Amino acid sequence: MGAGGICKLAMIVLAPVLPASWQADIAYAIPPSVMEPYRAYMAAIESDDPANATTHAEAAYQAGVAARIDADTLAALAENRAQIYYDLEDYAAAAPAWDDLHALAPDTDTLALAASAYLLAGDRASAAARARSLQVSSSRISEDLRFFTGYIIAVHEGPDEYPARTGNQIRGGDDQAPAILREILDEGDRAVRSRQRERVILLSGLATGVARGTGMDEAVTGHLASWYHSALIGLRNRQALQEFLENSYLVKLLLRQGYFPGVPQGEAGISDQSLIERFPPQYPVRALERGLEGYTVLRFDVGIDGQPENIELVFSTPDGTTFSRESVRALERWRYPPLVEDGEPARRRGEETAFSFFLDNWPPASQ
């Protein structure tokens, strides 16, 4: 919510109270000590002067506390104060300000914003404490809130380095990766199987951001990001995606942290133009019959004869489907020109490529 949003919020919440304050018989409802800084706050908002607006929002709230004004009006002032701190990225001030609002008007969204602000301020313990409170206070916690709280707790409790080195190793358990990341990938598999494209994009983006935010290996985040970019390329309903992004606690937090992936520049997959022969995989017949889609990432070396070898499946979704086998079969037919280093034949090591299996775009134009 920007400055305009803050102004709108204040007018909506306080408008019913302000006219009453002008009536002599209830003028005491909002005393001058509160109204003066509040009016100054509103003037600063109208003038697009957030620094002054912050000062006056703080003053109006503190005056309201001192004057013991009614709880609803004080909560409105508290929300203006917390929101403007948060919008200006003063998270050290925003975090306790959201706490103050939550004490006045307990609400799931407010507690989530407090958890987010504490994490952004670098106070992981306080962020995790509020995340746990959210888990306890919500009898039927939404999937979005479950991902949000699980991520914050994982950031607080996780080791300095998770051992997973490929996207598929996330699924292995045994503390290879944060448990919340496995949950997101499981949901992603279900979304892939049901061809919920917008949801695949959301979940693949969340997986990428969570991997980055919990300090996963760069190879892991690369595999997840390539899945996100591949899914995003074929998206037609951009408005649906925007709604997903705007309504997710975790997306908003990851965006503020700089961990949510951006828009790709070009297609996912191999960009090596030195290939002599390149073949697309066959779409598995059973997958076609069932209307299934998928995505794979392969890692491989290239021998001195230009033939891929040591092929390894490093990421796939859905997990354990025939897309993996067809991807390997296709890659085995690729050929590179021989590589010469210092006059001697040499191998290429650690190459990667990706294959996207989309029913409405098969075969891919680039393959």
C-alpha positions in Angstrom: 0.0 0.0 0.0 1.5 3.3 -1.0 0.9 6.8 0.3 -2.4 7.1 -1.6 -3.5 3.8 0.0 -2.6 5.1 3.4 -4.6 8.3 2.9 -7.6 6.3 1.6 -7.4 4.0 4.7 -7.3 6.9 7.1 -10.3 8.6 5.5 -12.4 5.4 5.4 -11.6 4.5 9.1 -11.8 8.0 10.6 -14.4 9.8 8.5 -17.3 8.6 10.6 -15.6 9.9 13.7 -14.4 13.3 12.5 -17.8 15.0 11.9 -18.8 14.0 15.4 -15.8 15.8 16.9 -17.1 19.1 15.5 -20.3 18.8 17.6 -20.0 20.6 20.9 -21.6 17.9 22.9 -19.0 15.3 21.9 -16.0 17.4 21.0 -13.9 15.6 23.5 -14.1 12.4 21.4 -10.9 13.3 19.5 -9.0 16.0 21.4 -7.0 18.7 19.7 -3.8 17.0 20.8 -4.7 14.2 18.5 -6.4 16.1 15.7 -3.6 18.5 15.1 -0.9 16.0 14.3 -3.5 13.9 12.5 -4.4 16.8 10.2 -0.7 17.5 9.7 -0.3 13.8 8.7 -3.1 14.1 6.2 -1.6 17.3 4.7 1.7 15.5 4.3 0.1 12.6 2.6 -1.7 15.0 0.2 1.6 16.7 -0.5 3.4 13.4 -1.1 5.8 14.1 1.8 6.2 10.7 3.4 9.0 11.8 5.8 6.7 14.4 7.5 3.7 12.1 7.2 5.7 9.5 9.3 6.5 12.1 12.0 2.9 13.2 12.3 1.5 9.7 12.2 3.7 8.8 15.1 2.7 12.0 17.0 -1.0 11.4 16.4 -0.8 7.8 17.6 1.2 8.7 20.7 -1.2 11.6 21.5 -4.1 9.1 21.1 -2.5 6.8 23.6 -1.9 9.6 26.1 -5.4 10.9 25.7 -6.9 7.4 26.1 -9.2 7.8 23.0 -11.5 5.1 22.0 -10.0 1.8 20.8 -11.4 2.0 17.3 -10.0 5.4 16.6 -6.6 4.5 18.2 -6.5 1.4 16.1 -7.0 3.5 12.9 -4.1 5.8 13.9 -2.0 2.7 14.8 -2.6 1.2 11.3 -1.6 4.5 9.6 1.5 4.6 11.6 2.5 0.9 11.0 1.7 1.0 7.3 3.8 4.1 6.6 6.8 2.7 8.4 6.4 -0.5 6.5 6.0 1.3 3.1 9.1 3.4 3.8 11.0 0.2 4.6 11.7 1.3 8.2 11.2 -2.2 9.4 12.7 -1.7 12.8 9.9 0.8 13.5 7.2 -1.1 11.6 7.6 -4.4 13.4 6.6 -3.1 16.9 4.1 -0.8 15.3 2.3 -3.8 13.9 2.5 -5.4 17.3 0.8 -2.3 18.8 -2.0 -2.5 16.2 -2.5 -6.2 16.9 -2.8 -5.6 20.6 -5.6 -3.1 19.9 -7.3 -5.1 17.1 -6.1 -8.7 16.9 -6.0 -9.9 13.3 -4.2 -12.5 11.3 -3.1 -10.1 8.6 -1.6 -7.7 11.2 0.3 -10.5 12.9 1.6 -11.7 9.5 2.8 -8.2 8.8 4.5 -8.0 12.2 6.3 -11.3 11.4 7.3 -10.0 8.0 8.6 -6.7 9.4 10.7 -8.5 12.1 12.3 -10.8 9.6 13.0 -7.8 7.3 14.5 -6.0 10.2 16.9 -8.9 10.9 15.2 -10.1 14.1 14.6 -13.7 13.1 13.6 -14.9 16.6 10.8 -12.4 17.0 9.6 -13.1 13.4 9.5 -16.9 14.2 7.7 -16.3 17.5 4.9 -14.4 15.6 4.9 -17.1 12.9 4.3 -19.8 15.5 1.5 -17.7 17.0 -0.1 -17.5 13.6 0.0 -21.3 13.4 -1.5 -21.7 16.8 -4.2 -19.0 16.5 -5.5 -20.2 13.2 -7.5 -23.4 13.7 -7.7 -23.9 9.9 -4.6 -22.2 8.6 -4.7 -21.4 4.9 -2.2 -23.0 2.6 -0.7 -19.5 1.9 -0.3 -18.8 5.6 1.2 -22.2 6.1 3.9 -21.5 3.5 4.5 -18.1 5.0 4.9 -19.2 8.6 6.9 -22.3 7.6 9.3 -20.2 5.6 9.9 -17.7 8.5 10.5 -20.5 10.9 12.8 -22.3 8.5 14.9 -19.1 8.1 15.2 -18.9 11.9 15.8 -22.5 12.7 17.6 -23.8 9.6 21.3 -24.8 9.5 23.9 -22.5 7.9 23.8 -24.6 4.8 21.4 -27.3 3.6 23.2 -30.2 1.8 20.9 -30.5 -1.2 22.7 -29.8 -4.5 20.0 -30.4 -7.0 16.3 -29.6 -7.2 15.3 -33.2 -6.9 17.3 -33.7 -3.7 14.8 -31.4 -2.0 12.4 -34.2 -2.1 14.7 -36.6 -0.3 14.0 -35.5 3.3 16.7 -36.2 5.9 17.1 -32.4 6.3 18.4 -32.0 2.8 16.2 -29.0 2.5 13.6 -27.0 4.5 10.5 -29.1 5.0 8.4 -26.2 3.8 10.2 -26.3 0.5 9.2 -30.0 0.0 5.6 -29.1 0.8 5.7 -26.4 -1.9 7.1 -28.8 -4.5 4.5 -31.4 -3.6 1.8 -28.8 -4.2 3.6 -27.8 -7.4 3.4 -31.4 -8.6 -0.3 -31.5 -8.0 -0.8 -28.2 -9.8 1.3 -29.5 -12.8 -0.8 -32.7 -13.0 -4.0 -30.7 -13.0 -2.7 -28.2 -15.5 -3.3 -25.2 -13.2 -0.8 -23.0 -15.1 -1.1 -19.9 -12.9 -0.7 -21.9 -9.8 2.3 -23.7 -11.2 3.9 -20.3 -11.7 3.0 -19.1 -8.2 4.4 -22.3 -6.6 7.5 -22.5 -8.7 8.2 -18.8 -7.9 7.6 -19.5 -4.2 10.0 -22.5 -4.3 12.7 -20.4 -5.9 12.3 -17.6 -3.4 12.2 -19.9 -0.4 15.4 -21.7 -1.6 17.1 -18.4 -2.0 15.8 -17.1 1.4 17.0 -20.1 3.3 20.4 -20.1 1.7 20.2 -23.2 -0.6 22.9 -24.0 -3.0 22.9 -21.9 -6.2 22.4 -25.0 -8.3 19.2 -25.7 -6.5 17.8 -22.2 -6.9 18.8 -22.3 -10.5 16.8 -25.5 -11.2 13.8 -24.0 -9.5 14.1 -20.7 -11.2 14.4 -22.4 -14.6 11.1 -24.2 -13.8 9.5 -20.9 -12.9 10.8 -19.2 -16.1 9.6 -22.0 -18.3 6.1 -22.0 -16.8 5.9 -18.2 -17.1 6.7 -18.1 -20.8 3.5 -19.9 -21.9 1.2 -17.9 -19.6 -1.6 -16.1 -21.3 -3.7 -14.9 -18.4 -1.4 -12.3 -16.9 -4.2 -10.8 -14.8 -4.7 -14.1 -13.0 -1.0 -14.3 -12.2 -1.1 -10.8 -10.8 -3.9 -11.6 -8.6 -2.0 -14.6 -7.2 1.0 -12.5 -6.5 -1.0 -9.7 -4.9 -2.8 -12.1 -2.5 0.1 -14.1 -1.2 1.7 -13.3 2.1 4.8 -15.1 1.1 5.2 -13.6 -2.3 5.0 -10.1 -0.8 7.6 -10.9 1.8 9.9 -12.6 -0.8 9.5 -9.6 -3.1 10.6 -7.2 -0.3 13.5 -9.4 0.5 14.5 -9.5 -3.2 14.2 -13.3 -3.4 11.1 -13.8 -5.6 12.3 -14.5 -9.2 11.8 -11.9 -11.9 10.5 -12.0 -15.4 12.8 -14.2 -17.7 14.7 -12.7 -20.6 14.1 -15.4 -23.2 13.3 -19.1 -22.9 14.5 -21.6 -20.3 16.8 -24.3 -21.5 20.0 -24.5 -23.4 21.4 -21.5 -25.2 24.6 -23.2 -26.5 24.6 -22.5 -30.3 27.6 -24.7 -30.9 25.5 -27.9 -31.1 25.8 -29.9 -34.3 22.7 -31.9 -33.6 19.9 -31.2 -31.3 16.7 -33.3 -30.9 13.6 -32.6 -28.9 12.3 -35.4 -26.7 9.2 -37.4 -27.7 6.1 -36.5 -25.7 5.3 -39.7 -23.7 2.3 -41.3 -25.3 0.6 -42.1 -21.9 1.1 -38.5 -20.8 -0.5 -37.3 -24.0 -3.4 -39.6 -23.5 -3.9 -38.4 -19.9 -3.3 -34.8 -20.6 -0.2 -34.6 -18.4 2.5 -31.9 -18.6 6.0 -31.8 -17.2 9.4 -30.2 -16.9 12.9 -31.6 -16.5 16.4 -30.4 -16.0 19.4 -32.6 -16.9 23.1 -32.2 -16.0 25.7 -33.8 -18.2 29.3 -33.9 -19.4 30.3 -33.8 -23.1 33.0 -36.4 -24.1 35.9 -35.7 -26.4 33.8 -37.1 -29.2 31.1 -34.5 -28.6 28.6 -37.0 -27.2 26.7 -36.2 -23.9 27.7 -38.6 -21.1 27.2 -39.0 -17.3 23.6 -37.7 -17.8 21.9 -37.0 -14.5 18.3 -35.9 -13.9 18.6 -33.0 -11.4 15.1 -31.8 -11.4 11.7 -32.9 -12.6 8.0 -32.1 -12.1 5.9 -34.1 -11.6 8.3 -36.3 -9.8 8.8 -39.8 -11.1 7.1 -39.6 -14.5 8.1 -40.7 -18.0 9.1 -37.2 -19.0 12.5 -37.9 -17.4 13.1 -41.0 -19.5 12.2 -39.3 -22.7 14.4 -36.3 -21.8 17.4 -38.5 -21.3 16.8 -40.4 -24.6 16.7 -37.1 -26.5 19.8 -35.7 -24.9 21.7 -38.9 -25.7 21.3 -38.1 -29.4 22.7 -34.6 -29.1 26.1 -33.9 -30.6 28.7 -31.2 -29.9 31.7 -30.3 -32.0 34.9 -31.6 -30.3 36.4 -29.2 -27.8 40.2 -28.5 -28.0 42.1 -26.9 -25.2 45.9 -26.3 -25.5 45.9 -28.4 -28.6 44.3 -31.4 -26.9 40.8 -32.9 -27.0 38.9 -31.9 -23.9 35.6 -32.6 -22.1 32.9 -30.2 -21.2 31.8 -30.7 -17.7 28.6 -29.8 -15.8 26.5 -28.7 -18.7 22.7 -28.4 -18.1 19.6 -28.1 -20.2 15.9 -28.2 -19.6 12.9 -29.6 -21.4 9.3 -28.2 -21.1 6.4 -30.5 -22.0 3.3 -28.3 -22.6 0.4 -29.8 -24.5 -0.7 -26.6 -26.2 2.9 -25.8 -27.4 4.3 -29.0 -28.6 6.8 -29.4 -30.0 8.5 -26.2 -28.9 9.3 -23.9 -31.7 12.9 -23.6 -30.7 13.5 -27.4 -30.8 
